[in-house]
């Protein structure tokens, strides 16, 4: 199975070319964002204020990294957060900000998938327990926003090089590998 190289930020056409089941490697830039960051993004947008970073075309990594500050910031560990934690906020963030990728573990809701279909966004699954491997793919911190939220909840904009393999687990065409597995398990348990 071949690994497709993708680079963020990316445009809608490239995001829509990703299909559930594709294996990809990500380079370029990504931003981390967990619950508190999603809440602040929406709060600022709802108040008519802009946010201090660009999400259009971006890759959002659901991650609370562990950082070390020597001569500048260095990523120590960057394992994925369970993405379902963002489900109540993600559909609005996707619709308003047009990110093209979300990365995390465990998948997201049908409501988030619907927003992804509308906008052209894909969900990439990264394996839990591989925090050090992820950190190795994040060689440079470009900037940090909202440090007042704390290290794991701040938004870290980082250079990413060869992060993966990542599985396109939800695509902009409405396909979700998580739902397919859930449906297969449900069907099998009915047959037993």
C-alpha positions as CSV (number, residue, x, y, z in Angstrom):
1,X,0.0,0.0,0.0
2,X,1.5,3.3,-1.0
3,X,1.6,6.4,1.2
4,X,0.5,9.6,-0.3
5,X,2.4,12.8,0.6
6,X,0.3,15.8,1.4
7,X,1.2,19.3,2.5
8,X,-0.7,21.7,4.7
9,X,-2.1,24.2,4.3
10,X,-4.1,22.7,1.4
11,X,-7.0,23.7,-0.8
12,X,-10.5,22.3,-0.9
13,X,-9.8,20.3,-4.1
14,X,-6.9,18.5,-2.5
15,X,-8.9,17.8,0.7
16,X,-11.8,16.4,-1.4
17,X,-9.3,14.2,-3.3
18,X,-8.6,12.3,0.0
19,X,-10.7,9.2,0.3
20,X,-11.5,7.1,3.4
21,X,-8.9,4.3,3.6
22,X,-6.1,6.4,2.0
23,X,-2.8,6.3,3.9
24,X,-1.0,9.7,4.0
25,X,2.0,11.4,5.3
26,X,1.7,15.1,6.3
27,X,4.2,17.9,5.9
28,X,4.0,21.7,6.0
29,X,2.3,23.3,9.0
30,X,-0.3,22.3,11.6
31,X,-2.0,23.9,14.5
32,X,-2.9,22.1,17.7
33,X,-6.4,22.8,19.2
34,X,-8.3,21.1,21.9
35,X,-11.6,21.9,23.7
36,X,-10.5,25.3,25.2
37,X,-9.0,26.5,22.0
38,X,-12.2,25.6,20.0
39,X,-14.3,27.4,22.6
40,X,-12.1,30.5,22.4
41,X,-12.2,30.5,18.6
42,X,-15.9,30.4,18.5
43,X,-16.3,33.0,21.3
44,X,-14.1,35.4,19.3
45,X,-15.8,34.8,16.0
46,X,-19.3,35.1,17.6
47,X,-18.2,38.4,19.1
48,X,-17.1,39.6,15.6
49,X,-13.4,39.5,16.5
50,X,-10.8,37.8,14.3
51,X,-8.6,35.0,15.6
52,X,-4.8,35.6,15.6
53,X,-4.0,32.7,13.3
54,X,-5.3,31.3,10.0
55,X,-7.4,28.2,10.0
56,X,-8.6,28.3,6.4
57,X,-6.8,25.4,4.6
58,X,-5.2,24.4,7.8
59,X,-4.5,21.0,9.5
60,X,-5.9,21.0,13.0
61,X,-4.3,18.5,15.3
62,X,-6.4,17.5,18.3
63,X,-3.4,17.4,20.7
64,X,-2.2,18.8,24.0
65,X,1.5,18.6,23.4
66,X,4.1,18.4,26.2
67,X,6.7,21.2,25.5
68,X,10.1,22.1,26.8
69,X,11.5,25.6,26.6
70,X,15.3,25.7,26.2
71,X,16.3,28.1,23.6
72,X,12.9,28.3,22.1
73,X,10.1,25.7,22.3
74,X,10.7,22.0,21.7
75,X,8.1,19.3,21.4
76,X,8.6,16.4,23.9
77,X,5.5,14.4,23.2
78,X,2.5,15.1,21.0
79,X,0.0,12.3,21.1
80,X,-3.5,12.7,19.8
81,X,-6.5,13.6,21.9
82,X,-9.8,11.8,21.6
83,X,-11.4,13.9,18.9
84,X,-15.0,13.3,20.0
85,X,-14.3,15.7,22.8
86,X,-14.5,18.5,20.2
87,X,-17.8,17.2,18.6
88,X,-20.0,19.9,20.1
89,X,-17.8,22.7,18.8
90,X,-16.2,21.2,15.6
91,X,-19.1,21.6,13.2
92,X,-19.2,25.3,13.7
93,X,-15.4,25.7,13.6
94,X,-15.3,23.7,10.4
95,X,-18.2,25.8,8.8
96,X,-16.8,29.1,9.8
97,X,-13.0,28.6,9.5
98,X,-12.7,26.0,6.6
99,X,-9.8,23.9,7.9
100,X,-9.1,21.1,5.4
101,X,-7.8,18.5,7.8
102,X,-8.5,17.4,11.4
103,X,-6.1,14.9,13.0
104,X,-6.8,12.9,16.1
105,X,-7.9,9.5,17.4
106,X,-11.3,7.9,17.7
107,X,-13.3,9.7,15.0
108,X,-16.0,12.3,15.2
109,X,-19.8,12.5,15.1
110,X,-22.1,12.4,12.1
111,X,-22.7,16.2,12.7
112,X,-19.0,16.9,12.3
113,X,-18.9,14.6,9.2
114,X,-21.8,16.6,7.7
115,X,-19.9,19.9,8.2
116,X,-16.8,18.3,6.7
117,X,-18.8,17.3,3.6
118,X,-20.1,20.8,3.2
119,X,-16.7,22.5,3.5
120,X,-14.3,19.9,2.1
121,X,-12.4,18.6,5.1
122,X,-11.0,15.2,6.0
123,X,-10.3,13.5,9.3
124,X,-6.9,11.7,9.7
125,X,-6.5,9.1,12.4
126,X,-3.2,9.0,14.2
127,X,-2.6,6.1,16.6
128,X,-2.8,6.7,20.3
129,X,0.3,5.8,22.3
130,X,2.7,7.2,19.6
131,X,3.3,10.6,21.3
132,X,7.0,10.5,20.9
133,X,6.8,9.4,17.2
134,X,4.5,12.4,16.6
135,X,6.9,14.7,18.4
136,X,9.7,13.6,16.0
137,X,7.6,14.8,13.1
138,X,7.2,18.3,14.7
139,X,10.8,19.8,14.5
140,X,9.9,23.4,14.9
141,X,7.4,25.6,16.8
142,X,6.5,28.6,14.7
143,X,4.4,30.4,17.2
144,X,2.1,29.8,20.2
145,X,-1.2,31.5,20.9
146,X,-3.3,31.7,24.1
147,X,-0.6,30.4,26.6
148,X,-3.0,31.6,29.3
149,X,-5.1,28.4,28.6
150,X,-2.1,26.3,29.7
151,X,0.4,24.2,27.7
152,X,-2.0,21.5,26.5
153,X,-4.8,23.9,25.6
154,X,-2.8,26.6,23.9
155,X,-2.7,26.8,20.1
156,X,0.7,25.7,18.8
157,X,1.5,26.4,15.2
158,X,4.3,24.0,14.1
159,X,6.2,22.8,11.2
160,X,5.4,19.2,10.4
161,X,7.6,16.9,8.4
162,X,6.5,13.4,7.4
163,X,3.9,12.8,10.1
164,X,2.4,9.4,9.6
165,X,1.3,7.1,8.4
166,X,-2.1,8.6,9.0
167,X,-5.3,7.0,7.8
168,X,-8.0,9.0,6.1
169,X,-10.7,7.8,8.4
170,X,-13.5,10.3,7.5
171,X,-13.7,12.0,4.2
172,X,-15.5,15.0,2.6
173,X,-17.8,12.6,0.7
174,X,-19.5,11.4,3.9
175,X,-17.6,8.1,4.4
176,X,-16.5,7.2,7.9
177,X,-14.4,4.1,8.6
178,X,-15.5,4.3,12.2
179,X,-19.2,4.1,11.3
180,X,-18.5,1.3,8.9
181,X,-16.8,-0.8,11.6
182,X,-19.6,0.1,14.0
183,X,-22.2,-1.0,11.5
184,X,-20.4,-4.2,10.8
185,X,-20.1,-5.0,14.5
186,X,-23.8,-4.2,15.0
187,X,-24.8,-6.4,12.1
188,X,-22.6,-9.3,13.3
189,X,-24.0,-9.1,16.8
190,X,-27.5,-9.3,15.4
191,X,-26.6,-12.5,13.5
192,X,-25.1,-14.1,16.6
